[in-house]
Amino acid sequence: MKIWIDILTPKQLLFSEPIIEKLGKKHNILCTSRNYNEVSKLAKIRDFDLVFIGKHGGSDKKSKLRASIDRMGELSRKIDNFSPDVVISFCSPEAARISFGLGIKHIAFCDSPHASAVMRLTLPLIQKLLIPSIIPKNEFSKYGIDKKDITSYNAIDAVVTIKRKINQQRSLPFKQTNRKNILIRAEEEEAAYASKSSKIIPIIKQIVKEHEKENIVILGRYTKQIQNIQKIIGKKAKVVKMTFDGKYLLSNTDIFIGSGGTMTAESALMGIPTISYNAVPNIIENFLVKKYLVKRETNPKKISRYIKNVFESSNAVNQKRAKRVVEQMEDPIEKLNKIINE
């Protein structure tokens, strides 16, 4: 069987690794992506074979539209030539339209019903959708897919990605070994669902002010965002692009402050003290907060105070709690394998 997987984000790349490992032994797999800095750099780190077609459209709606149209044209020729039996994506609009147009069955994973634009463009066109069981099916069915075509799995996607082996040669951005490592992830700015107001700037200012003796590293997403943060804080913290395997960074981090997305979930399941400033409210983040694996806080002073408390206490309870939650989760790839076989 021929399988095409379209991969658009770092998380999707990491989630695809065990899919390829399990299905690649029996099937011919083609993995495609678009030119997007974080994906291309992670692909090199992970030694992941990707065919890059098209580019990321940026934050402007017209640019997003043009990039999608251009990518669809080039990609459709590639896929028509490859002639796959099944398409797997993470709700890729281009994969949904091409698979529909070419009459190829499409299976998708998704844990982000808040990404309404992507949901409207993909869900009416796919055959099967796999979702975490903590998200009600009607969060997706309202976009045009029948509930009977939605399969739930008892896990969140981070339980798949945190099991990867670390493959990182670069040195860590944390410099002083006798200091605590504070890792901050800047929020998404160019996704269709992203807010245009920044929550992270006042948080960074407060952390830099009260924890200047620690190693503070800020993971930016885009060049302009990085330049803006660096201009505001100067040399008081290190601002870097995400050119690392996230697990490699997190495994050397004493506390993580994230926007509530992929790295927030990974950090939480790894048992690392984790704060979410909840830039994009979502069901996965809410689940982790309820499990006491994530502390949700947007007030800069309260975040700074919480960091101080973490540094003064043991992390043993948090690690045990994370381990217990992970052990209760199943492997979503087994559900995928079953659907493909059917």
C-alpha positions as CSV (number, residue, x, y, z in Angstrom):
1,M,0.0,0.0,0.0
2,K,1.1,3.6,-0.7
3,I,0.6,6.2,2.0
4,W,1.0,9.9,1.7
5,I,1.6,11.9,5.0
6,D,1.4,15.7,4.8
7,I,3.3,17.4,7.7
8,L,3.0,21.1,8.4
9,T,4.3,21.7,11.9
10,P,7.1,20.4,14.2
11,K,4.6,18.6,16.4
12,Q,3.2,16.8,13.3
13,L,6.7,15.8,12.3
14,L,7.3,14.3,15.7
15,F,3.9,12.6,15.8
16,S,4.6,11.1,12.3
17,E,7.9,9.4,13.4
18,P,6.2,6.4,15.2
19,I,3.6,6.2,12.3
20,I,6.4,5.7,9.8
21,E,8.2,3.3,12.2
22,K,5.1,1.1,12.5
23,L,3.7,1.4,8.9
24,G,6.9,1.8,7.0
25,K,7.8,-1.9,7.3
26,K,4.9,-2.9,5.2
27,H,3.9,0.2,3.2
28,N,5.5,2.7,0.8
29,I,5.3,6.1,2.5
30,L,5.8,9.6,1.1
31,C,6.1,12.5,3.5
32,T,5.7,16.1,2.3
33,S,5.9,19.4,4.0
34,R,6.2,23.2,3.1
35,N,9.1,25.5,3.6
36,Y,8.6,26.5,7.2
37,N,11.7,27.3,9.3
38,E,10.9,25.3,12.4
39,V,9.9,22.2,10.4
40,S,12.9,22.2,8.1
41,K,15.4,22.6,11.0
42,L,13.7,19.9,13.1
43,A,13.7,17.6,10.1
44,K,17.5,18.0,9.9
45,I,17.9,17.4,13.6
46,R,15.7,14.3,13.5
47,D,17.1,13.0,10.2
48,F,13.6,13.0,8.8
49,D,13.1,12.5,5.1
50,L,10.7,15.2,3.8
51,V,9.8,16.5,0.4
52,F,9.3,20.2,0.7
53,I,6.6,21.7,-1.6
54,G,5.3,25.2,-1.2
55,K,5.8,27.6,1.7
56,H,4.2,29.0,4.9
57,G,1.9,31.8,4.0
58,G,2.7,34.1,7.0
59,S,0.2,36.1,9.0
60,D,-1.6,37.9,6.1
61,K,-4.8,36.4,4.8
62,K,-4.0,37.0,1.2
63,S,-0.5,35.6,1.5
64,K,-2.0,32.5,3.2
65,L,-4.4,32.1,0.3
66,R,-1.8,32.5,-2.4
67,A,0.6,30.1,-0.6
68,S,-2.1,27.5,-0.3
69,I,-3.2,27.8,-3.9
70,D,0.4,27.6,-5.2
71,R,1.2,24.7,-3.0
72,M,-1.9,22.8,-4.0
73,G,-1.0,23.1,-7.7
74,E,2.5,21.7,-7.3
75,L,1.5,19.2,-4.7
76,S,-1.4,17.8,-6.7
77,R,1.0,16.8,-9.5
78,K,3.4,15.1,-7.1
79,I,0.6,13.2,-5.5
80,D,-1.1,12.2,-8.7
81,N,2.2,10.7,-9.8
82,F,2.8,8.9,-6.5
83,S,-0.8,7.6,-6.6
84,P,-1.3,6.8,-2.8
85,D,-4.0,4.5,-1.5
86,V,-4.4,6.5,1.8
87,V,-3.6,10.0,2.9
88,I,-2.7,10.8,6.5
89,S,-2.6,14.4,7.7
90,F,-3.2,16.5,10.8
91,C,-6.0,18.4,9.0
92,S,-3.9,19.9,6.2
93,P,-6.1,22.0,4.0
94,E,-4.1,21.1,0.9
95,A,-4.1,17.4,1.7
96,A,-7.8,17.5,2.2
97,R,-8.6,19.2,-1.1
98,I,-6.2,17.1,-3.1
99,S,-7.3,13.8,-1.6
100,F,-10.9,14.8,-2.2
101,G,-10.2,15.8,-5.8
102,L,-8.2,12.7,-6.6
103,G,-10.6,10.3,-4.8
104,I,-8.1,9.1,-2.2
105,K,-9.3,8.1,1.3
106,H,-8.1,10.6,3.9
107,I,-7.5,9.9,7.6
108,A,-6.7,12.9,9.9
109,F,-5.6,13.5,13.5
110,C,-6.6,16.6,15.3
111,D,-6.6,18.0,18.8
112,S,-7.3,21.6,17.9
113,P,-11.0,22.3,17.2
114,H,-10.3,26.0,18.2
115,A,-8.5,26.3,14.8
116,S,-11.9,27.0,13.2
117,A,-10.6,28.1,9.8
118,V,-8.6,24.9,9.3
119,M,-11.5,22.8,10.6
120,R,-13.9,24.3,8.0
121,L,-11.5,23.7,5.2
122,T,-10.7,20.1,6.0
123,L,-13.3,18.2,8.1
124,P,-16.1,18.1,5.5
125,L,-13.7,16.4,3.0
126,I,-12.0,13.7,5.1
127,Q,-13.2,10.1,5.7
128,K,-11.9,9.4,9.2
129,L,-10.9,11.7,12.1
130,L,-8.9,10.6,15.2
131,I,-9.1,12.8,18.3
132,P,-8.2,12.7,22.0
133,S,-11.1,11.3,24.0
134,I,-11.1,14.3,26.3
135,I,-12.4,16.4,23.4
136,P,-16.2,15.9,22.8
137,K,-16.9,14.7,19.2
138,N,-19.4,17.6,18.7
139,E,-16.4,20.0,18.9
140,F,-15.5,18.6,15.4
141,S,-18.8,17.4,14.0
142,K,-20.2,21.0,14.0
143,Y,-17.7,21.6,11.1
144,G,-19.2,19.0,8.8
145,I,-17.9,15.6,9.7
146,D,-20.3,12.9,10.9
147,K,-19.8,11.7,14.5
148,K,-19.6,8.0,13.3
149,D,-16.5,8.9,11.3
150,I,-14.7,10.2,14.4
151,T,-12.6,7.8,16.5
152,S,-11.5,8.8,20.0
153,Y,-8.3,7.6,21.7
154,N,-7.5,7.7,25.4
155,A,-4.5,9.9,25.2
156,I,-3.3,13.4,24.3
157,D,-0.9,13.8,21.3
158,A,2.1,14.8,23.5
159,V,2.2,11.2,25.0
160,V,3.3,10.1,21.5
161,T,5.9,12.8,20.9
162,I,7.6,12.7,24.3
163,K,8.6,9.0,23.8
164,R,11.0,10.0,21.0
165,K,14.7,9.4,21.5
166,I,16.7,12.7,21.7
167,N,18.8,13.3,18.6
168,Q,20.5,16.6,19.2
169,Q,24.1,17.6,18.6
170,R,23.9,21.3,19.3
171,S,25.0,22.8,22.7
172,L,22.3,24.1,25.0
173,P,21.5,27.8,25.1
174,F,21.8,27.7,28.9
175,K,25.2,29.0,29.8
176,Q,25.9,29.0,33.6
177,T,25.7,25.4,35.0
178,N,25.3,26.6,38.6
179,R,22.1,28.5,37.8
180,K,18.5,27.4,37.3
181,N,17.2,27.1,33.8
182,I,14.0,29.1,32.9
183,L,12.6,28.3,29.4
184,I,10.0,30.6,27.9
185,R,8.1,29.9,24.7
186,A,6.7,32.9,22.9
187,E,3.2,32.6,21.6
188,E,2.1,31.9,18.0
189,E,1.5,35.1,16.0
190,E,0.9,33.9,12.4
191,A,-1.7,31.2,12.8
192,A,-5.3,32.1,11.7
193,Y,-6.5,31.5,15.3
194,A,-3.8,33.6,17.0
195,S,-4.5,36.8,18.9
196,K,-2.7,39.9,17.8
197,S,-2.0,41.1,21.3
198,S,1.1,39.8,23.1
199,K,0.7,38.3,26.6
200,I,4.3,37.2,26.9
201,I,6.1,40.6,26.9
202,P,5.0,41.7,30.4
203,I,5.7,38.2,31.7
204,I,9.2,38.2,30.3
205,K,9.9,41.7,31.8
206,Q,8.9,40.5,35.2
207,I,10.9,37.3,35.1
208,V,14.0,39.1,33.9
209,K,13.5,41.7,36.6
210,E,13.2,39.2,39.5
211,H,15.3,36.2,38.3
212,E,18.2,37.9,36.5
213,K,20.7,35.6,38.3
214,E,19.2,32.5,36.6
215,N,19.6,31.3,33.0
216,I,16.6,32.7,31.1
217,V,16.1,31.5,27.5
218,I,13.2,32.7,25.3
219,L,12.2,30.6,22.3
220,G,10.9,32.9,19.6
221,R,9.0,31.7,16.5
222,Y,9.6,34.4,13.9
223,T,12.4,36.8,13.1
224,K,10.4,40.0,13.8
225,Q,9.1,38.6,17.0
226,I,12.6,37.7,18.2
227,Q,14.0,41.1,17.2
228,N,11.1,42.8,19.1
229,I,11.7,40.8,22.3
230,Q,15.5,41.3,22.2
231,K,15.0,45.0,21.7
232,I,12.8,45.2,24.8
233,I,14.9,43.1,27.2
234,G,18.4,43.7,25.8
235,K,21.1,41.4,27.2
236,K,19.1,40.4,30.3
237,A,18.0,37.1,28.7
238,K,18.9,35.0,25.6
239,V,16.4,35.0,22.8
240,V,16.8,32.2,20.3
241,K,15.0,30.7,17.3
242,M,13.6,27.2,17.8
243,T,16.5,25.3,16.3
244,F,16.5,22.6,18.9
245,D,14.6,19.4,19.6
246,G,12.1,20.5,22.2
247,K,12.5,17.4,24.3
248,Y,16.3,18.1,24.5
249,L,15.7,21.6,25.8
250,L,12.9,20.5,28.2
251,S,14.9,17.7,29.7
252,N,17.5,20.3,30.8
253,T,14.9,22.8,32.0
254,D,13.9,23.6,35.7
255,I,10.7,25.4,34.8
256,F,8.9,26.0,31.5
257,I,6.5,28.9,30.7
258,G,4.5,28.2,27.6
259,S,1.5,29.5,25.6
260,G,-0.6,26.3,26.2
261,G,0.4,24.4,23.1
262,T,2.6,21.5,22.1
263,M,5.6,22.3,24.3
264,T,3.4,23.0,27.3
265,A,1.8,19.6,27.0
266,E,5.2,17.9,26.5
267,S,6.7,19.7,29.5
268,A,3.7,18.7,31.7
269,L,3.9,15.0,30.7
270,M,7.6,15.0,31.3
271,G,7.0,16.1,34.9
272,I,8.6,19.5,34.5
273,P,7.1,22.4,36.5
274,T,5.0,24.1,33.8
275,I,3.2,27.4,33.6
276,S,0.7,28.2,30.9
277,Y,-0.1,31.8,30.1
278,N,-3.0,30.4,28.0
279,A,-2.4,32.5,24.8
280,V,-4.9,30.2,22.9
281,P,-7.4,28.6,25.4
282,N,-7.9,25.0,24.4
283,I,-9.2,21.7,25.8
284,I,-5.8,20.0,26.1
285,E,-4.4,22.8,28.2
286,N,-7.5,22.7,30.4
287,F,-7.1,18.9,30.9
288,L,-3.5,19.3,32.0
289,V,-4.5,22.1,34.4
290,K,-7.2,19.9,36.0
291,K,-4.6,17.1,36.4
292,Y,-2.4,19.6,38.3
293,L,0.4,19.1,35.7
294,V,0.1,22.7,34.5
295,K,-0.3,25.9,36.5
296,R,-2.3,28.4,34.5
297,E,-1.4,32.0,35.2
298,T,-1.3,35.3,33.2
299,N,-0.3,37.7,36.0
300,P,3.4,38.4,35.6
301,K,4.0,38.9,39.4
302,K,2.2,35.7,40.3
303,I,4.2,33.8,37.7
304,S,7.4,35.2,39.1
305,R,6.3,34.2,42.6
306,Y,5.4,30.7,41.4
307,I,8.9,30.3,39.8
308,K,10.5,31.2,43.2
309,N,8.3,28.6,45.0
310,V,9.3,25.9,42.4
311,F,13.0,26.6,42.9
312,E,12.6,26.3,46.7
313,S,10.7,23.0,46.6
314,S,11.1,19.4,45.4
315,N,9.7,18.2,42.1
316,A,9.2,14.6,43.1
317,V,5.4,14.8,43.5
318,N,5.0,16.5,40.1
319,Q,7.0,13.8,38.4
320,K,5.0,11.0,40.0
321,R,1.8,12.7,39.0
322,A,3.0,13.0,35.4
323,K,4.1,9.4,35.2
324,R,0.7,8.2,36.5
325,V,-1.2,10.2,33.9
326,V,1.1,9.0,31.1
327,E,0.7,5.3,32.1
328,Q,-3.1,5.6,31.8
329,M,-2.9,6.7,28.2
330,E,-3.1,4.4,25.1
331,D,-1.1,4.5,21.8
332,P,-3.1,6.5,19.2
333,I,-1.0,4.9,16.4
334,E,-2.7,1.5,17.2
335,K,-6.1,3.1,16.4
336,L,-4.7,4.4,13.2
337,N,-3.3,1.0,12.2
338,K,-6.7,-0.6,12.9
339,I,-8.5,2.0,10.7
340,I,-6.0,1.5,7.8
341,N,-6.4,-2.3,8.0
342,E,-10.2,-2.0,7.9
